[in-house]
Amino acid sequence: MNEKRLVNEFCKLVSIDSPSFHERKMADVLKGYLEELGFEVYEDNAGEIYNSECGNLYGYLEGTMEGEPLLFSAHMDTVAPAIGKRAVLKEGGRIESDGTTVLGADDLSGIVAILESIRSLKENNTPHRAIEVLFTIAEEPYLRGSEVFDYSKIKSKEAYVLDLSGPIGGAAHIAPSIIKVEAEIKGKASHAGFAPELGLNAIVLASKVISKLKLGRIDEETTANIGIIAGGLATNIVPDSCKIQGEVRSTNHEKALEQAENIKNIFTETIKELGGNCEVDIIIGQYAYAVKDDHRVIKRYEKVCNELNIPFQLDRTFGGSDNNNFFRHGINGIVIACAMNQVHSCNEYTTVEDLMKVTSIVHKLMTSKE
């Protein structure tokens, strides 16, 4: 692996703005790279589905050794603030943003690790398995890009998704369902000074419902949260409308659904008792999965980490990734740590050392005979 090229590539890609649903410039650059490396490249119609700039990028590279193909995936979009990103290389090899935006290591660190691994294979004529790559759009807003991909194009039955924070060598084989709950409460408007008794305060109604909910950690598998409350027009008006948004997460999908339905029932029943009206929507963002800890996709990764003297750690995550959608389509995958830290914040950073480590892992996975 070429460290200087890897770092320069990372810094170059950071400078390309790619917020969710606006990944066109990033996709064009990556498509060119894949074609230069000999991939058959296909862009799907996800952009048309979402009326956005581009689709998911899929690439296939024929293998030069025996072995079933493996899928390597990372997403092209970044969370806000994501306009005008700039990578700053600090003494000691730490790479940060300038503090006004996210860095975008989530998920550019994964993308550059995949690209550099393939370049190294090509330059050294190293025998490798058939390789598939999938660079997705709109992963951050509940995995929208990978949700609509045509999985009949995927040959691989196993995947490595580069989209996990934490020490290199870490991997997640269990991830939760995430279910969004949205409620709109209707009361009655009135002047708050002259006739407050004629109104029905929708914000007060919402607060009475929320006080009945069990939130936070429900059990070791499940969490629930109310994260957004919006309502009211002015301080002198009894608000007639209030919108609530929350979520449920659980590594047990049925338990997540049950918890979401329970929240919905408490909203509708309580608001009705208090004389208001309420509409509640339950939106499934992703489905839970669990890959058995003795599966070949995990054992291969563990073996590679051991060969590189990188501590292997298998765990669960309470976040989501495109791997949730892969699993639904018969692909057993794990999400691996890929040199991103303090993600979804302007304090996000990576390091040259960790970028090199994850690239070494990906390179070995691509050449594994297991």
N, C-alpha and C positions, 0 to 999 in steps of 0.2 A: 504494500500500500504506500501511496505517495502522500505523506503528511501535508506538505505545502499545498499540493493540489486540492486535497480534501478541505483544508481550511479556507483556501481561496474560493472554492466552490460554494462552501457554506455561506461565506460573507456575500458572495454575488447573489445567491438565491434569496438571502435575507432582504436585499435591497429591492426585490420585486414584490410589490403589494399584491396580496392574494387573500383578501377577506372572503368569507363564505359567500358563494354564488358569484364571485368576481375573480375567478382563477385563470382567466384567459391567457394573460401574459406568462404566468407560471407554466401553464399547460403547453404553450407553444415552445418554450425553452426545453422542457422535459421531453416533449415529443421529438424534438431535434436530437437531443442526446441519445435517446433510445434507438432512433433510426441509425445514427452514426455507429452505435454499438452492435448493429446487426439484428435488432429486434423487428419482428412483425408487429406493427403498432396499429391500434384501433381506438378511436374515440367514440364513445357511445352517445345516446341521445338524451342523457340526463339533463343537459342544458335546455333542451326543448321542453322537457317535462316540467322543469321548474322556471322556465322563461328566464334563464340566467345565461351567463357568457359562454360556458363550455361544458363538456361532459367529462366523465371519468376516462382516464387513460389506461389502456390495457396493452401489455406487450408480452410477446412470446419469443424466447431464444432457444433454439434447438440445442440439446445436450451433446457433449462430446465424450460422455462416459455413460455406462449403464446406470439405471436408477430412475425411479418415478419422478416426475416434475415436482418442484416445490414452488409455492406462491409466496412472494415477498410483497408486502403492502405498506403504504404510508399515505397520509392525506395531504392535499395541496393547500388547504385553507388554513387561515390563522384567525384567532379571536381578536376582537378589538381591545385596545386601540392598535390598529395594524397598518395605518397609512404613514408612509415616510420612514419605515424601519431602517435602522442602520446598525451594523454589527461593529462592536468596539472590542478589539483584541487587547487584553490587559497583560501586563507582565506576569509571568507564571502560567500563561496559557488559558486564562479564563476569558470567555467571550460573552459580552453583555450587549444590551441595547444602549442607546444614549439616555435612557430613563424616561422618555416621553411616550414610548410604545412598548409593546411586547417585543421580544427578540424574534420569535418564530421558530425556535428550536423544536417546538411542538407544531409542525412535525418535520421541519427541514432537516433535523439531525438524522431522522430515519431515512429520508430521501437521499441525502448525500452518502450515507453508509451503504445503501444499496447500489448507487451509481459507482462509487469508488471501488467496491468489491468487484463489480463486473468489469470495470476498466482494467483492474489488476489481473483478472483472469485472462482477459484478451491479450494484454501486453506480454504476459508470460506463457501464453499458450497452455494454460493450466486446464487439465480435464475437469469438466463440471457437468452437473446434472442439467436436464432441461429446466429452464428458469422462466417463471411467469412473474410479471410485476403488475400491480394494480395501484395506480395513484388516483385517489378519489377526490371528488369535490365535496364540499359541505358536510364534512364529518362532524364538525363542532355542533351544529344545530340538530342533534339527535340523528346522526348517521344518514342523512338524507341521500347523499350520493350513492353509497353502497346499497341502499335499500332498493334502488331501481335498476341496478346493474343486471345484465343478462348472464346468469351463472352457467348457462349451457356452454359458454365460451371457455370456461375454466377447466383445465385438464387435471390440475392438482387436487389431491384429496387432503393435503396438509398445508398449513400456512404459518408464516411468521409475520406478525403484524408489529411493526416498529412504532410504538405509540404509548410507551409507559415511562413514567418518571421513576427516580430512585437509582440505587447503585447498579452499575453494569453487572449483568449476570442474573438480575432479577427477572422473573417471568410470572404472568398471571394466567391461570387456567380456569378460573371461575370469575364470572362477572354478572352483574344484576340486571333484572328488568328495571327500566325507569318509566314510570307512568306519571304523566302530567295531569293535574286536576285543576280545571278552570271553572270558577263560579261567578255568575253575575246576579247580584241581589237587587231587587227593586223595592223601594219604599214609596214615600210620597213627599214631594217638595212643599215647602212652606217658608214664610219669612221667619227667620230665627229670632227676631226681636219682637215683632208685632203678634205673631200667631204660631209659636213653636208647637203648641198642643195640636194644631191641625196637621202637622207633618208626621212622617214616619222615617226616622233617620236610618238610612241604609248602612251607614258605617257602624252605628251602634248595633244593628242587627248582625252585621258580620262579626263584630267583636264577641257577641254572645255565643255565636256558633264556634268561633275559634277557641273560646274558653272551655268548650266541651271536648275538643279534640285531644287525642293523645299524640304528641309530636316528639320529635327527636329520635332516639334509638328505641324502637319498639321491641326488638329482640336481636340476637346475634346476626340474623339474616336480613333484618328489615329496618328501614328508617323512613320517617315522614317529616315533611316540612311545609310551612306556609312561608313563601318568600316575597310575595308582592301583594300589596293592598293599594288600590287606587280608587278614589271617589271624591265627590264634592266639587262644587264650582266656585263657592265663595264662603267666607266665614259667616255671612248673614243669611245664608240659605240652608235650610234643613236638606241634606243631600238625599236625592231620591234614587241614587244608583251607586253601587260599589262593586268593583271587580277584584276577585281574589285569585291568585295563582299559587299553586303548590305542587309538590311532587312526592311520589312514593318510590323507594328503591328496595329491592329485595332480590337475593340470589335464588329465591323460590318464586317463580312466576305466578303461580296460583295465589300465593300469599300476598304478593304485590297487588294483584287484582282485587282480592278480598279487602285489603286495606283501603284501596282507592274507592271501592264501592261503599265501604263503611263511612268514609268521609263524605261522599256524595249524599248518602242517606241522612246523615246528621245535619248537613246543610239544608236539604229540602224539607225535612220534617220540622226542624227548629224554626226556620223562616216562616213556614206555613202557620205554625202555632202562634207566632208573633204578629201575624197579619200581613206579611210581605209575600213577595213572589221570588222564586229562585230558579235559575237554570244552571245545570252543572254538566260539563263535558269531561269525559275521561279519554285521554289521548295516550296511546302506547308509543313511547319513544323508541324503546328497544326491548328485546326479549333476553331473559337470562340464559346462560349456558354454563356447562361444567364439562371439561375434558378430563377423563380419567388420568390420575397421576402416573400411571404406568404406561400411558400411550406412547407410541414410537415418536411422535412429534416432540414430546417432552424429553424422552430418554436421549434422543439425538442432540437436543440442545444442551442437556446436562453433560453429555460426553464432550461436546465441543468446549464448553466452559472449563471443564476439568483439564482438557488438553492445553488450554491457554492459561491455566492457573488463575482463572477468574472465579471467585466464589459464586456458586449457583444457589439461587433462592427461589423456591416455588411458593406462590401465595395466591390469594384472591384479590380482586380489586372491586371497589364500589363505584368505579367510573365505567364509562362505556367506550367502545371502539368499534371499528368496522368488523372486528372479529365476531361481534354479536350477530351480525348479518351473515357472515361467512358460515357460521355454525348452523344457522337455519337452513342453509343450502347444502348441507352434507360435507362441509370442509372442516376438519378438526384443526384448530390452530391455537396458538398461544400468543399473548401480547408480551413483547420483550422490551426491557429497559433500553433506551436509545439515546442517552446523554442529554436529557432535558430536565431542568430543575426549576422549581418555583414557577411552574407554568401558569398561564392565564393571569399573569401579573407583569407589571413593568420591571419587576426584579428578576425576571426569567434569565437564566444563563445556561451555558454549556461550557465544557472544557476541551481543549485539544486532546488531552490524554483519554478522556472518555469517548470522544469521537473516534479515535483510533482503535480503542478497545471494541466498541460495538461493530466497527467495520471489520475487524479481525474475526469476530464471531460470525458475521454474515458471510464473509468469504469462506470460512470453514464449513458452514452449513451448505453452501452452494457446491462444495466439492466433496461432501460427505458420501461415503459408500453405504452408510447405514440406512 
